[in-house]
């Protein structure tokens, strides 16, 4: 199955490692550091035209990618199941 993240971006649900709420998860310094390192490495894909509400960590053949989405993590979770 596939999950729509916004801006015509669709990912395979089997590739999802985790769906995280931007507000609650970025409180942690470790999460902020992880996102900063992923962005530096060019692994962050922003599919949000508005204020980002969630990020989705996925794995594929090339490694880990982080998608920033304007759709809430709760909505993405509901779409995922």
C-alpha positions as CSV (number, residue, x, y, z in Angstrom):
1,X,0.0,0.0,0.0
2,X,1.0,3.6,-0.3
3,X,0.7,6.7,1.9
4,X,0.1,10.2,0.6
5,X,2.3,12.8,2.4
6,X,1.2,15.9,0.4
7,X,2.5,17.8,-2.6
8,X,1.9,14.7,-4.9
9,X,4.3,12.7,-2.7
10,X,3.5,9.1,-2.1
11,X,5.6,6.5,-0.3
12,X,5.3,2.7,0.2
13,X,3.9,1.9,3.7
14,X,6.4,-1.0,4.0
15,X,9.3,1.5,3.9
16,X,8.0,3.6,6.8
17,X,10.2,3.4,9.9
18,X,8.2,5.9,11.9
19,X,5.7,8.8,11.8
20,X,6.5,11.6,14.3
21,X,4.7,14.7,15.5
22,X,6.8,17.8,14.8
23,X,5.7,19.6,18.0
24,X,6.2,16.9,20.5
25,X,9.2,15.1,19.1
26,X,11.4,18.1,18.4
27,X,11.4,18.9,22.1
28,X,14.2,16.4,22.5
29,X,17.7,17.6,21.6
30,X,18.5,14.1,20.1
31,X,15.6,14.5,17.6
32,X,16.7,18.0,16.7
33,X,20.2,16.8,16.2
34,X,19.0,13.8,14.1
35,X,17.0,16.1,11.8
36,X,19.9,18.5,11.5
37,X,22.3,15.7,10.5
38,X,19.8,14.3,8.0
39,X,19.3,17.7,6.4
40,X,23.1,18.2,6.2
41,X,23.4,14.8,4.5
42,X,20.6,15.8,2.0
43,X,18.2,13.1,3.2
44,X,15.4,15.5,4.1
45,X,12.6,16.1,1.6
46,X,10.1,18.9,2.4
47,X,6.7,18.1,1.0
48,X,5.1,20.9,3.0
49,X,4.0,24.3,1.7
50,X,2.6,25.3,5.1
51,X,3.8,25.0,8.7
52,X,5.2,21.4,9.0
53,X,3.2,19.2,11.4
54,X,5.0,15.9,11.1
55,X,8.0,14.0,9.7
56,X,8.1,10.5,8.4
57,X,11.3,8.5,8.5
58,X,11.6,5.9,5.6
59,X,14.1,3.4,4.4
60,X,14.7,2.6,0.8
61,X,17.5,1.2,-1.5
62,X,19.5,4.3,-1.0
63,X,19.2,4.5,2.8
64,X,17.1,6.6,5.1
65,X,15.0,9.6,4.0
66,X,13.1,12.0,6.1
67,X,9.9,13.6,4.7
68,X,8.6,16.8,6.3
69,X,4.8,17.0,5.9
70,X,2.0,19.5,6.6
71,X,-0.3,16.7,7.5
72,X,-0.6,15.8,11.2
73,X,1.0,12.6,12.4
74,X,-2.4,11.4,13.7
75,X,-3.9,11.7,10.2
76,X,-1.0,10.0,8.6
77,X,-1.3,7.1,11.1
78,X,-5.0,6.7,10.3
79,X,-4.2,6.7,6.6
80,X,-1.5,4.1,7.2
81,X,-3.9,1.5,8.7
